[in-house]
Amino acid sequence: MRLDIISIFPEYFAPLDVSLIGKARERGTLDVRVHQLRDWAHDVHKTVDDTPYGGGPGMVMKPEVWGEAIDTVVGDGSPRMIVPTPSGRPFTQELAQELADEPWLLFACGRYEGIDSRVMDEYATRLRVDEVSIGDYVLAGGEVAVLVMVEAIGRLLPGVLGNAQSAVDDSFAPGSMQNLVEGPVYTKPPVWRGHEVPPVLLSGHHGNVARWRRDQAIRRTVRNRPELARELDPGTLDKHDRKL
Ligand SMILES: Nc1cc(-c2cccs2)n[nH]1
């Protein structure tokens, strides 16, 4: 997969050189290219934003600069364009999986006040453009949102996770974990400061372990994410409601 990121703060993406994503880049699974938006601003101050039409606080990013940058990066190709914004569609595990299947993604990092909307309109005429929110809170810019999405997407690429099963067992993963968060996890020692590991996990009985883990996942989902729990099969909840 090729990933292009356009930003006025390319240094934000140094973390993509380390850990899982860094190794995927070394292996060639991921081809990440970060671009400085100001390279396409031609005035002496390299201006990339201006005051909003209609008034109001803050600054809006200029369409001309973005247009030249995206034209250069895209050429005659057709990446899927992702624009982080608080007003976008929710970024979910399902969307992460969908994006992990794309051969080429282009991330456009804007300021909170946003990129001139005509940029998204222009490129929607020839590319798939998605405005995406990583949550209902406001960041100062899109860079951190791109880091979140690149990590969530990158770990789903073949060979990136040491054990592909991990992605299957992820919270929210399609299939058996749909609408479920993961339950508690434990490792050695069996007793730590008087806290014992649940005995079922030491039993070696894989069926009982799997049932216990699902039960714990349902309990945690009911407790922490009631809005997800309501999406679970009613039969699942009835059994647990009685116990909780
Ligand atoms: N979910 C989300 C995205 C954002 C921003 C994207 C670009 C500037 S601020 N804030 N919150």
The ligand as an SDF file (V2000), in Angstrom:
LIG
                    3D

 11 12  0  0  0  0  0  0  0  0999 V2000
  -12.1310   13.9310   14.8970 N   0  0  0  0  0  0  0  0  0  0  0  0
  -11.4390   15.1340   14.7400 C   0  0  0  0  0  0  0  0  0  0  0  0
  -10.7460   15.5740   13.6090 C   0  0  0  0  0  0  0  0  0  0  0  0
  -10.2490   16.8070   13.9340 C   0  0  0  0  0  0  0  0  0  0  0  0
   -9.4850   17.6950   13.0750 C   0  0  0  0  0  0  0  0  0  0  0  0
   -9.0700   17.4620   11.7920 C   0  0  0  0  0  0  0  0  0  0  0  0
   -8.3900   18.5640   11.2430 C   0  0  0  0  0  0  0  0  0  0  0  0
   -8.2700   19.6250   12.0750 C   0  0  0  0  0  0  0  0  0  0  0  0
   -9.0380   19.2410   13.5740 S   0  0  0  0  0  0  0  0  0  0  0  0
  -10.6000   17.1150   15.1740 N   0  0  0  0  0  0  0  0  0  0  0  0
  -11.3390   16.0620   15.6670 N   0  0  0  0  0  0  0  0  0  0  0  0
  1  2  1  0
  2  3  2  0
  2 11  1  0
  3  4  1  0
  4  5  1  0
  4 10  2  0
  5  6  2  0
  5  9  1  0
  6  7  1  0
  7  8  2  0
  8  9  1  0
 10 11  1  0
M  END
$$$$
